[in-house]
Amino acid sequence: MPIGDPTQQVPESEMRLLRPIGLGLLALFIGFNGGYLLILMIEMAGGPVLTQWAVPICLSVSVLVFAWLMRRSRRKREAAVRRAAAGQPRPLGRVMVASVLMIFLGLGLVWAALRHSPPNLAALGTAAVILVISVRSLVSTVLELRSRNA
């Protein structure tokens, strides 16, 4: 694989640092949004007003989500080790789906940037970066799948 290939595995030594950081950020995103939606649903259903407790509730939900994500990540890594020991290649379907979704995100950003009367050049630059990365990832995934089937 060429250097900088987005489908290439990240070394485990780097993932020991990056995995908890990424899962923590994801847990904060899911926990805060989920906790706040839970507070709003309780208030809409006629329950107590909990908006003054929003931050502690959302942080508590984030901690629970982080613990769940870490357990899930550990189980997935163990399954990947078992798959590698059996000689099976790693699945690339998720990478392909993520690449296609990122292409749609980049195209949506291009559309949004071009809607302004003077085009937003910063958004166009961001869209270009997103499109280059996602198209490269999609192409390398398709090429790897073709090489497996050949």
C-alpha positions in Angstrom: 0.0 0.0 0.0 1.2 3.5 -0.7 2.2 5.8 2.1 -0.7 7.7 3.6 -3.2 5.2 2.4 -6.4 5.8 4.4 -7.3 2.1 4.5 -4.0 1.1 6.1 -4.1 0.0 9.7 -2.9 2.4 12.3 -0.2 0.8 14.5 -1.5 -0.5 17.9 1.0 1.6 19.8 -0.6 4.8 18.4 -4.1 3.5 18.8 -3.6 3.0 22.6 -3.6 6.8 22.8 -5.9 7.7 19.9 -8.7 5.2 20.7 -9.6 6.5 24.1 -9.4 10.1 22.9 -11.7 9.5 20.0 -14.1 7.4 22.0 -14.2 10.1 24.7 -15.1 12.8 22.2 -17.7 10.5 20.7 -19.1 9.8 24.1 -19.3 13.5 24.9 -21.1 14.1 21.7 -23.6 11.3 22.2 -23.9 11.8 25.9 -24.6 15.5 25.9 -27.0 15.3 23.0 -28.8 12.2 24.4 -28.9 13.6 27.9 -30.3 16.9 26.9 -32.9 15.2 24.7 -33.8 13.0 27.7 -34.2 16.1 29.9 -36.5 17.7 27.2 -38.6 14.6 26.9 -39.1 14.4 30.6 -40.1 18.0 30.8 -42.5 17.6 27.8 -44.1 14.6 29.4 -45.0 16.7 32.5 -42.1 15.6 34.7 -39.9 17.9 36.8 -37.9 20.8 35.3 -34.4 19.5 35.1 -32.7 22.2 33.1 -30.6 23.4 36.0 -29.2 19.9 36.3 -28.5 19.6 32.5 -24.7 19.6 32.7 -24.3 17.0 35.5 -26.9 14.7 33.9 -25.3 15.1 30.4 -21.8 14.4 31.9 -23.2 11.3 33.7 -24.7 10.0 30.5 -21.4 10.7 28.7 -19.5 8.6 31.3 -22.0 5.7 30.7 -21.7 6.0 27.0 -17.9 6.1 27.2 -17.8 2.9 29.3 -20.1 1.2 26.8 -18.0 2.4 23.8 -14.8 1.1 25.5 -16.3 -2.3 26.1 -17.6 -2.4 22.5 -14.2 -1.4 21.2 -12.5 -4.1 23.2 -14.9 -6.8 21.9 -14.3 -5.6 18.3 -10.5 -5.7 18.7 -10.8 -9.3 20.1 -12.9 -10.3 17.1 -10.4 -8.7 14.8 -7.5 -10.7 16.4 -9.5 -13.9 16.0 -10.3 -13.1 12.4 -6.6 -12.3 11.7 -5.5 -15.6 13.4 -8.0 -17.5 11.2 -6.4 -15.8 8.1 -9.5 -13.9 7.1 -9.0 -10.4 5.6 -10.4 -7.4 7.5 -13.8 -6.2 6.3 -13.8 -3.1 4.2 -17.5 -2.5 3.8 -17.6 0.1 6.6 -14.7 2.0 5.1 -16.6 2.1 1.8 -19.8 3.3 3.3 -18.0 5.9 5.3 -16.2 7.1 2.2 -19.5 7.4 0.2 -21.1 9.3 3.1 -18.1 11.7 3.3 -18.4 12.3 -0.4 -22.0 13.3 0.1 -20.9 15.6 3.0 -18.3 17.2 0.8 -20.8 17.8 -2.0 -23.3 19.2 0.4 -20.6 21.6 1.7 -19.8 22.7 -1.9 -23.5 23.3 -2.5 -23.8 25.3 0.8 -20.7 27.3 0.0 -21.9 28.2 -3.5 -25.3 29.4 -2.3 -23.8 32.6 -1.0 -23.5 35.5 -3.5 -19.8 35.7 -3.0 -18.8 32.0 -2.7 -17.4 31.1 0.7 -13.8 30.2 -0.1 -13.0 28.7 3.3 -15.9 26.3 3.0 -14.9 25.4 -0.6 -11.4 24.7 0.6 -12.8 22.5 3.4 -15.0 20.7 0.9 -12.1 20.1 -1.4 -10.1 18.5 1.4 -13.0 16.3 2.4 -13.7 15.3 -1.2 -10.0 14.5 -1.9 -9.7 12.4 1.2 -13.0 10.5 0.8 -12.5 9.9 -3.0 -9.0 8.6 -2.3 -10.3 6.3 0.4 -13.1 5.0 -1.8 -10.8 4.3 -4.7 -8.2 2.5 -2.5 -10.9 0.4 -0.9 -12.4 -0.6 -4.2 -8.9 -1.5 -5.5 -8.2 -3.5 -2.4 -11.5 -5.4 -2.8 -10.7 -6.0 -6.5 -7.3 -7.4 -5.6 -8.9 -9.7 -3.0 -11.3 -11.1 -5.6 -8.8 -11.5 -8.4 
